[in-house]
């Protein structure tokens, strides 16, 4: 799975998140040019919930920041424009969703 994430999920993140959850995150990254700050925070809350709180909200925000092509959350928040966070990931078209067997986006 790390082949689809240039920054790589940490070992803990891989342990706490199901392949389906990781697939949905990668689908979000592959299909979104940007997300609102509200959507970004909501996704982090979902990560916390799906990991049974093993991944805290702040860790979820950091993970999403890396997935969207930022160095960390600080980098992402410094680049908020009109309440949106742009997707800076350059290899989105190379994300192979067949690897995750995710057919559609589930909110």
PyMOL commands that place a pseudoatom at each C-alpha (Angstrom):
pseudoatom trace, name=CA, resn=UNK, resi=1, chain=A, elem=C, hetatm=0, pos=[0.000, 0.000, 0.000]
pseudoatom trace, name=CA, resn=UNK, resi=2, chain=A, elem=C, hetatm=0, pos=[2.844, 2.407, 0.647]
pseudoatom trace, name=CA, resn=UNK, resi=3, chain=A, elem=C, hetatm=0, pos=[3.529, 2.459, -3.088]
pseudoatom trace, name=CA, resn=UNK, resi=4, chain=A, elem=C, hetatm=0, pos=[0.424, 4.624, -3.397]
pseudoatom trace, name=CA, resn=UNK, resi=5, chain=A, elem=C, hetatm=0, pos=[1.515, 7.072, -0.702]
pseudoatom trace, name=CA, resn=UNK, resi=6, chain=A, elem=C, hetatm=0, pos=[4.728, 8.935, -1.399]
pseudoatom trace, name=CA, resn=UNK, resi=7, chain=A, elem=C, hetatm=0, pos=[5.067, 9.947, 2.253]
pseudoatom trace, name=CA, resn=UNK, resi=8, chain=A, elem=C, hetatm=0, pos=[3.988, 6.534, 3.497]
pseudoatom trace, name=CA, resn=UNK, resi=9, chain=A, elem=C, hetatm=0, pos=[1.565, 5.678, 6.234]
pseudoatom trace, name=CA, resn=UNK, resi=10, chain=A, elem=C, hetatm=0, pos=[3.273, 5.053, 9.524]
pseudoatom trace, name=CA, resn=UNK, resi=11, chain=A, elem=C, hetatm=0, pos=[3.302, 1.480, 10.790]
pseudoatom trace, name=CA, resn=UNK, resi=12, chain=A, elem=C, hetatm=0, pos=[0.809, 2.470, 13.517]
pseudoatom trace, name=CA, resn=UNK, resi=13, chain=A, elem=C, hetatm=0, pos=[-1.547, 3.983, 10.968]
pseudoatom trace, name=CA, resn=UNK, resi=14, chain=A, elem=C, hetatm=0, pos=[-1.398, 0.807, 8.911]
pseudoatom trace, name=CA, resn=UNK, resi=15, chain=A, elem=C, hetatm=0, pos=[-2.071, -1.258, 12.035]
pseudoatom trace, name=CA, resn=UNK, resi=16, chain=A, elem=C, hetatm=0, pos=[-5.067, 0.814, 13.138]
pseudoatom trace, name=CA, resn=UNK, resi=17, chain=A, elem=C, hetatm=0, pos=[-6.786, 1.474, 9.804]
pseudoatom trace, name=CA, resn=UNK, resi=18, chain=A, elem=C, hetatm=0, pos=[-8.465, -1.148, 7.669]
pseudoatom trace, name=CA, resn=UNK, resi=19, chain=A, elem=C, hetatm=0, pos=[-7.526, -1.517, 4.016]
pseudoatom trace, name=CA, resn=UNK, resi=20, chain=A, elem=C, hetatm=0, pos=[-10.987, -0.254, 3.133]
pseudoatom trace, name=CA, resn=UNK, resi=21, chain=A, elem=C, hetatm=0, pos=[-10.457, 2.916, 5.191]
pseudoatom trace, name=CA, resn=UNK, resi=22, chain=A, elem=C, hetatm=0, pos=[-7.076, 3.499, 3.591]
pseudoatom trace, name=CA, resn=UNK, resi=23, chain=A, elem=C, hetatm=0, pos=[-8.690, 2.926, 0.203]
pseudoatom trace, name=CA, resn=UNK, resi=24, chain=A, elem=C, hetatm=0, pos=[-11.359, 5.531, 0.914]
pseudoatom trace, name=CA, resn=UNK, resi=25, chain=A, elem=C, hetatm=0, pos=[-8.697, 8.033, 1.994]
pseudoatom trace, name=CA, resn=UNK, resi=26, chain=A, elem=C, hetatm=0, pos=[-6.732, 7.413, -1.179]
pseudoatom trace, name=CA, resn=UNK, resi=27, chain=A, elem=C, hetatm=0, pos=[-9.932, 7.797, -3.214]
pseudoatom trace, name=CA, resn=UNK, resi=28, chain=A, elem=C, hetatm=0, pos=[-10.558, 11.160, -1.529]
pseudoatom trace, name=CA, resn=UNK, resi=29, chain=A, elem=C, hetatm=0, pos=[-7.029, 12.233, -2.440]
pseudoatom trace, name=CA, resn=UNK, resi=30, chain=A, elem=C, hetatm=0, pos=[-7.258, 10.915, -5.998]
pseudoatom trace, name=CA, resn=UNK, resi=31, chain=A, elem=C, hetatm=0, pos=[-10.570, 12.583, -6.795]
pseudoatom trace, name=CA, resn=UNK, resi=32, chain=A, elem=C, hetatm=0, pos=[-10.417, 15.918, -4.944]
pseudoatom trace, name=CA, resn=UNK, resi=33, chain=A, elem=C, hetatm=0, pos=[-8.724, 19.029, -6.266]
pseudoatom trace, name=CA, resn=UNK, resi=34, chain=A, elem=C, hetatm=0, pos=[-9.419, 20.611, -2.896]
pseudoatom trace, name=CA, resn=UNK, resi=35, chain=A, elem=C, hetatm=0, pos=[-11.487, 20.146, 0.246]
pseudoatom trace, name=CA, resn=UNK, resi=36, chain=A, elem=C, hetatm=0, pos=[-13.002, 22.647, 2.608]
pseudoatom trace, name=CA, resn=UNK, resi=37, chain=A, elem=C, hetatm=0, pos=[-11.508, 23.005, 6.049]
pseudoatom trace, name=CA, resn=UNK, resi=38, chain=A, elem=C, hetatm=0, pos=[-14.733, 21.543, 7.444]
pseudoatom trace, name=CA, resn=UNK, resi=39, chain=A, elem=C, hetatm=0, pos=[-14.469, 18.461, 5.182]
pseudoatom trace, name=CA, resn=UNK, resi=40, chain=A, elem=C, hetatm=0, pos=[-10.801, 18.084, 6.139]
pseudoatom trace, name=CA, resn=UNK, resi=41, chain=A, elem=C, hetatm=0, pos=[-11.618, 18.123, 9.856]
pseudoatom trace, name=CA, resn=UNK, resi=42, chain=A, elem=C, hetatm=0, pos=[-14.584, 15.786, 9.341]
pseudoatom trace, name=CA, resn=UNK, resi=43, chain=A, elem=C, hetatm=0, pos=[-12.323, 13.294, 7.554]
pseudoatom trace, name=CA, resn=UNK, resi=44, chain=A, elem=C, hetatm=0, pos=[-9.908, 13.402, 10.504]
pseudoatom trace, name=CA, resn=UNK, resi=45, chain=A, elem=C, hetatm=0, pos=[-12.785, 12.674, 12.893]
pseudoatom trace, name=CA, resn=UNK, resi=46, chain=A, elem=C, hetatm=0, pos=[-13.766, 9.738, 10.709]
pseudoatom trace, name=CA, resn=UNK, resi=47, chain=A, elem=C, hetatm=0, pos=[-10.194, 8.422, 10.864]
pseudoatom trace, name=CA, resn=UNK, resi=48, chain=A, elem=C, hetatm=0, pos=[-10.338, 8.630, 14.658]
pseudoatom trace, name=CA, resn=UNK, resi=49, chain=A, elem=C, hetatm=0, pos=[-13.665, 6.807, 14.746]
pseudoatom trace, name=CA, resn=UNK, resi=50, chain=A, elem=C, hetatm=0, pos=[-12.629, 4.058, 12.306]
pseudoatom trace, name=CA, resn=UNK, resi=51, chain=A, elem=C, hetatm=0, pos=[-9.410, 3.435, 14.224]
pseudoatom trace, name=CA, resn=UNK, resi=52, chain=A, elem=C, hetatm=0, pos=[-11.403, 3.013, 17.466]
pseudoatom trace, name=CA, resn=UNK, resi=53, chain=A, elem=C, hetatm=0, pos=[-9.673, 6.164, 18.743]
pseudoatom trace, name=CA, resn=UNK, resi=54, chain=A, elem=C, hetatm=0, pos=[-6.217, 4.630, 18.369]
pseudoatom trace, name=CA, resn=UNK, resi=55, chain=A, elem=C, hetatm=0, pos=[-5.447, 7.510, 16.011]
pseudoatom trace, name=CA, resn=UNK, resi=56, chain=A, elem=C, hetatm=0, pos=[-6.299, 10.811, 17.648]
pseudoatom trace, name=CA, resn=UNK, resi=57, chain=A, elem=C, hetatm=0, pos=[-7.885, 13.726, 15.792]
pseudoatom trace, name=CA, resn=UNK, resi=58, chain=A, elem=C, hetatm=0, pos=[-4.582, 15.629, 15.550]
pseudoatom trace, name=CA, resn=UNK, resi=59, chain=A, elem=C, hetatm=0, pos=[-2.846, 12.548, 14.132]
pseudoatom trace, name=CA, resn=UNK, resi=60, chain=A, elem=C, hetatm=0, pos=[-5.648, 12.200, 11.576]
pseudoatom trace, name=CA, resn=UNK, resi=61, chain=A, elem=C, hetatm=0, pos=[-5.133, 15.818, 10.527]
pseudoatom trace, name=CA, resn=UNK, resi=62, chain=A, elem=C, hetatm=0, pos=[-1.402, 15.169, 10.109]
pseudoatom trace, name=CA, resn=UNK, resi=63, chain=A, elem=C, hetatm=0, pos=[-2.091, 12.053, 8.036]
pseudoatom trace, name=CA, resn=UNK, resi=64, chain=A, elem=C, hetatm=0, pos=[-4.511, 13.917, 5.778]
pseudoatom trace, name=CA, resn=UNK, resi=65, chain=A, elem=C, hetatm=0, pos=[-1.993, 16.734, 5.371]
pseudoatom trace, name=CA, resn=UNK, resi=66, chain=A, elem=C, hetatm=0, pos=[0.640, 14.271, 4.161]
pseudoatom trace, name=CA, resn=UNK, resi=67, chain=A, elem=C, hetatm=0, pos=[-1.840, 12.572, 1.837]
pseudoatom trace, name=CA, resn=UNK, resi=68, chain=A, elem=C, hetatm=0, pos=[-2.741, 15.926, 0.302]
pseudoatom trace, name=CA, resn=UNK, resi=69, chain=A, elem=C, hetatm=0, pos=[0.926, 16.639, -0.431]
pseudoatom trace, name=CA, resn=UNK, resi=70, chain=A, elem=C, hetatm=0, pos=[1.895, 18.839, 2.501]
pseudoatom trace, name=CA, resn=UNK, resi=71, chain=A, elem=C, hetatm=0, pos=[4.834, 18.295, 4.817]
pseudoatom trace, name=CA, resn=UNK, resi=72, chain=A, elem=C, hetatm=0, pos=[2.616, 18.480, 7.900]
pseudoatom trace, name=CA, resn=UNK, resi=73, chain=A, elem=C, hetatm=0, pos=[-0.537, 20.104, 9.272]
pseudoatom trace, name=CA, resn=UNK, resi=74, chain=A, elem=C, hetatm=0, pos=[1.190, 23.449, 9.791]
pseudoatom trace, name=CA, resn=UNK, resi=75, chain=A, elem=C, hetatm=0, pos=[2.160, 23.511, 6.114]
pseudoatom trace, name=CA, resn=UNK, resi=76, chain=A, elem=C, hetatm=0, pos=[-1.433, 22.689, 5.104]
pseudoatom trace, name=CA, resn=UNK, resi=77, chain=A, elem=C, hetatm=0, pos=[-3.008, 25.321, 7.360]
pseudoatom trace, name=CA, resn=UNK, resi=78, chain=A, elem=C, hetatm=0, pos=[-0.584, 27.975, 6.131]
pseudoatom trace, name=CA, resn=UNK, resi=79, chain=A, elem=C, hetatm=0, pos=[-1.899, 27.312, 2.622]
pseudoatom trace, name=CA, resn=UNK, resi=80, chain=A, elem=C, hetatm=0, pos=[-5.641, 27.571, 3.332]
pseudoatom trace, name=CA, resn=UNK, resi=81, chain=A, elem=C, hetatm=0, pos=[-7.269, 29.810, 0.740]
pseudoatom trace, name=CA, resn=UNK, resi=82, chain=A, elem=C, hetatm=0, pos=[-10.954, 30.788, 0.948]
pseudoatom trace, name=CA, resn=UNK, resi=83, chain=A, elem=C, hetatm=0, pos=[-11.553, 28.089, 3.574]
pseudoatom trace, name=CA, resn=UNK, resi=84, chain=A, elem=C, hetatm=0, pos=[-10.242, 25.378, 1.242]
pseudoatom trace, name=CA, resn=UNK, resi=85, chain=A, elem=C, hetatm=0, pos=[-7.155, 23.207, 1.290]
pseudoatom trace, name=CA, resn=UNK, resi=86, chain=A, elem=C, hetatm=0, pos=[-5.800, 22.530, -2.174]
pseudoatom trace, name=CA, resn=UNK, resi=87, chain=A, elem=C, hetatm=0, pos=[-4.589, 19.083, -3.112]
pseudoatom trace, name=CA, resn=UNK, resi=88, chain=A, elem=C, hetatm=0, pos=[-0.885, 19.519, -3.877]
pseudoatom trace, name=CA, resn=UNK, resi=89, chain=A, elem=C, hetatm=0, pos=[-0.246, 15.855, -4.494]
pseudoatom trace, name=CA, resn=UNK, resi=90, chain=A, elem=C, hetatm=0, pos=[1.261, 15.589, -7.962]
pseudoatom trace, name=CA, resn=UNK, resi=91, chain=A, elem=C, hetatm=0, pos=[0.854, 11.845, -8.497]
pseudoatom trace, name=CA, resn=UNK, resi=92, chain=A, elem=C, hetatm=0, pos=[-2.924, 11.601, -8.025]
pseudoatom trace, name=CA, resn=UNK, resi=93, chain=A, elem=C, hetatm=0, pos=[-3.429, 10.112, -11.468]
pseudoatom trace, name=CA, resn=UNK, resi=94, chain=A, elem=C, hetatm=0, pos=[-1.099, 7.244, -10.542]
pseudoatom trace, name=CA, resn=UNK, resi=95, chain=A, elem=C, hetatm=0, pos=[-3.114, 6.132, -7.514]
pseudoatom trace, name=CA, resn=UNK, resi=96, chain=A, elem=C, hetatm=0, pos=[-4.356, 2.673, -8.424]
pseudoatom trace, name=CA, resn=UNK, resi=97, chain=A, elem=C, hetatm=0, pos=[-7.742, 2.318, -6.769]
pseudoatom trace, name=CA, resn=UNK, resi=98, chain=A, elem=C, hetatm=0, pos=[-8.073, -1.265, -8.003]
pseudoatom trace, name=CA, resn=UNK, resi=99, chain=A, elem=C, hetatm=0, pos=[-5.451, -2.145, -5.409]
pseudoatom trace, name=CA, resn=UNK, resi=100, chain=A, elem=C, hetatm=0, pos=[-7.924, -1.166, -2.679]
pseudoatom trace, name=CA, resn=UNK, resi=101, chain=A, elem=C, hetatm=0, pos=[-11.039, -2.596, -4.353]
pseudoatom trace, name=CA, resn=UNK, resi=102, chain=A, elem=C, hetatm=0, pos=[-12.911, 0.643, -3.728]
pseudoatom trace, name=CA, resn=UNK, resi=103, chain=A, elem=C, hetatm=0, pos=[-15.590, 1.181, -6.334]
pseudoatom trace, name=CA, resn=UNK, resi=104, chain=A, elem=C, hetatm=0, pos=[-17.167, 4.382, -5.057]
pseudoatom trace, name=CA, resn=UNK, resi=105, chain=A, elem=C, hetatm=0, pos=[-16.760, 7.132, -2.525]
pseudoatom trace, name=CA, resn=UNK, resi=106, chain=A, elem=C, hetatm=0, pos=[-18.497, 6.546, 0.796]
pseudoatom trace, name=CA, resn=UNK, resi=107, chain=A, elem=C, hetatm=0, pos=[-19.010, 9.497, 3.124]
for i in range(1, 107): cmd.bond("trace and resi %d" % i, "trace and resi %d" % (i + 1))
show_as sticks, trace
zoom trace
